[in-house]
Amino acid sequence: MSNNSFKVSDDKLGKTASFPLLEGTLGHPTVDIQNLNRDMGCFTYDPGFTSTASCKSDITYINGDEGILLYRGYPIDQLAEHSNFLEVAYLLMNGELPSKAEYEKFESEITWYSKIHEKLRGFIEGFHYDAHPMAMMVGVVGSLSAFYHSELDVNDPEHRRISALRMLAKMPIIAAACYKHSIGDPFVYPRADLGYCKNFLNMMFARPSERFFIDEREYLNPAAARALDLLFILHADHEQNASTSTVRLASSTGANPYACIAAGIAALWGPAHGGANEAVLSMLAEIGDIKRVPEFIKRAKDKDDPFRLMGFGHRVYKNFDPRATIIRRTCHELLEKQASKDPLFELALGLEEVALKDSYFIERKLYPNVDFYSGIIYKALNIPVDMFTVMFTIARTAGWVSHWLELMADPSKRIGRPRQLYTGKPRRDYIATDRRG
Ligand code: ACO
């Protein structure tokens, strides 16, 4: 990093000061304002952090204008084409792609930790059958902190590595168990012979009591496993998004990592973030017919109507989302193999076509994001709609644990503690009355 300086001068404050201008490997220079309050006697105001870098990170780089997404320097399209989710998770966590021996060790460690304590099932079974699976994920993943607490030393790198592996390994088991609970099916135990994605599909769709009637080749087919693997790669990390920033903020206090990941899951759940894929399918179902597209486009543009086109727009990508380009292609490939076209995909393509020609969306640089299409693929894989954000959770765990590992190893880390612009009442005196009787 080369250091230049950034000068700030203000007549009202009567002060002038210089701040280091930091240059990263790629991207905009960043003004280091850590001493702004000390030197100028003021804070910065940046709701939604649109201009604020909250940390230094080596993990993921995004250029929103050019539609670039790099994991540890590797372009997302190259990883999507040649890699697999576990290799990408290793890359995110460790900084380099694994050698063959490193990959085999990593995979066998993930398989080793692919089990849950029988008592954890009690937490899952405690939920009402119609609980939203994301509500269950927040609670159950948070409860892992009670299982791994007393011997966990977050200052020990090996403890941290094992905690990260555990989270990556257990997330699909908990996700599938939540689904099985919601449909009243018995829990399906993980299988060591299947690999990460097929194991998840098996835990979701196997019905041991009906194994003579259901052909496991239907839900364990290689195309389904590959599509799932691809979605997991695309969703694995996205630098300082809302859920990752939540994980980092919670972790900055030294809190139990499983509880920090549960906080990330809570942040991911919202429709403005990971809940968008579920919201897209609900929206497409509500539109129902291509003839109704203009009516919904009109509503999306109406400032008095809270309706937004779900799956459109992104805080960072302002020309195209590179993940959406890859996923759109996969949608075509997967759905072309199906006997009949999914009408929702046809509807999504129609909606996209109309929106992309509309000046409202063009002027505001609103394009389909990754989640405009991910739900359609999940639907083709028979994943129920309320499990879509849970799928995102499994994938994003790779990113969350990588950021947690990075933060915990950073000697300069400090507790996250934003300031505020106070707009409440000025100081006033309490006047005693006899209203309390
Ligand atoms: N439909 C209609 N109008 C929109 C949409 C949309 N989906 N998104 C943004 N706009 C409009 C806003 O009303 C605003 O218009 P204005 O300038 O006339 O007031 C303008 O575009 C800018 O929007 P902001 O809300 O300021 O953009 P921001 O960067 O804060 O929000 C967000 C980004 C949250 C993704 C937003 O585009 C949105 O709500 N999209 C729909 C939800 C969605 O798909 N979320 C998934 C994000 S990707 C992910 O998490 C994996």
Residues whose N, C-alpha, C, O or C-beta is under 5 A from the ligand:
A	BS01	ACO	P271 A272 H273 G274 A276 A300 R308 L309 M310 G311 F312 G313 H314 R315 R364 N369
